[in-house]
Amino acid sequence: MLASLWARQLGLDDPVRLRRDEAARRVLSLELNKDRDVERIHETGINTLDIDCVEGRYMLSGGSDGVIVLYDLENLSRKPCYVCKAICSVGRNHPNVHKFSVEMVQWYPHDTGMFTSSSFDRTLKIWDANILQPAETLKFEGVVYSHHMSPIATKHSLLAVGTRSPKVHLCDLKSGSSSHILEGHKQEVLAVCWSSRHEYILATASADSRVKLWDVRRASGCLNTLDQYNGENSKASSETANTAHNGRVNGLCYMNDGLHLLTIGTDDRMRLWNSFTGENTLVNYGKIYNESRKGVKFTVSCGCNQEYAFVPCGSTIAVYAVFTGELKTVLRGHYNTVNCCVFQPNFQELYSGSNDHNILAWVPTPREPVPDDTSENYSGPMYEDLWSSSSNED
């Protein structure tokens, strides 16, 4: 750390490198925070979490009982020990509460005045966060597994929705109606994710073992269907050709630069793909425990010299180096299956939700204090009095 500061001061090193190195150190030192609790509101499992992109201060949670809670993560008390309080909630007595399990919540990327939620009750609701009332309710024929708004879009306001139907629905937030439908999957769509680099590129994952990339401006079909064998048909049977996994694909996550895409399947594998060529990079993460019949909400770090993936694995969270596949650490603290986790990039913190009804906060371990070597020591010839009386004796 001191060497990096010295190199930066002398202009020998890129200032960004120090920041990214420190961010990576903080991520790899994450531990359960014993001084911070998140107020327990949910009486059932927690399926989904999201932190706003504007301030990084407000967090949404959705539970198996249909309840949605909004938390303030800032420590207003300024005390070492504090509780992240729930500001408000859509409880079971709320007239517009979801009837069944909430599977996804998401803040509007550009404003904390609006958020969305989708549920097994076959609805997707667009909420006014200020009055906690739905501004629009969209209904679908089957249960809703996933939805996503583009984090970077400026030219469209489309919301992608994955349901029990093999069709991907695109809904326009401006009109509150279905814009158009993407057809190509053969079974239910378990996860959808917009590119973090190109606002018209969408990735979808299905129970048919396939991951498809779409340019929603094109009407001719998908851009690419990811192939785990990279087109080497000699190694693949006709049944597994052009499949991303040998099982249901229920997790998607773009890297923050949008250059790569991570996928997770029920074949207990995670794969890293080049999002431009669709090539399987063949990074080996080993076996990843995944028996979920629904979507897996995992996340990646941001701003590190090497990025990391946080993947729910049973009652733990496994932390992998994305581009090497190395398992860096395992976070233990929950007592039941972990369903979701979300990364807070401003302070390199992680929040996770589980079937044990708890939301846990994982924070970086503080640095050890540097020994103080600046204590005053005026002994030695350097500090001797040159004007001693002996020099004036004749």
Secondary structure, DSSP 8 states (H G I E B T S, - for coil): -HHHHHHHHTT-S-HHHHHHHHHHHHHHTEEE-TTEEE----SS-EEEEEE-TTTS-EEEEEETTS-EEEEE-S-TT--SSEEE-EEEEE-TTSTT--SS-EEEEEE-TT-TTEEEEEETTSEEEEEETTTTEEEEEEE-SS-EEEEEE-SS-SS--EEEEEESSSSEEEEETTTTEEEEEE---SS-EEEEEE-SS-TTEEEEEETTS-EEEEETT-SS--SEE--TTTT-GGGS-TTTTT-SSSS-EEEEEE-TTSSEEEEEETTTEEEEEETTT--B------------SS--B-EE--S-SS-EEEEEETTEEEEEETTT--EEEEEE--SS-EEEEEEETTTTEEEEEETTS-EEEEEE---------------SGGG--TT-GGGG--
